Amino acid sequence: MPSSLARVQTAEASRYLQQLCRHWSHKFDVEATADHGTVPFGADRVCTLNAEPDALVMRIESADPVNLTRLENVVSDHLLRFAFREGLGDIRWSRAVA
């Protein structure tokens, strides 16, 4: 399944991971700890979040490339909104085919 990966440098990775998961838990069956989160946006769309000491690593998988692009934008926009004080800059996604 096509996937996309972004690594965002931040010392607040765990905090942002938890905010994102809490935000989407109202609509989706989210699983989250302080270090790892999974957001199933649909049967063929999932976002996995991992908090490292210096970065938040986000991976999106989607069978549909259009949905992959859409979810890259949705996840990025939400993270930038939650991290507005930090000014994370541009989030760059890299594509891979699994």
Secondary structure, 3 states (H helix, E strand, C coil): CEEEEEEEECCCHHHHHHHHHHHHCCCCCCEECCCEEEEEEECCEEEEEEEECCEEEEEEEECCHHHHHHHHHHHHHHHHHHCCCCCCCCCCCEEEEC
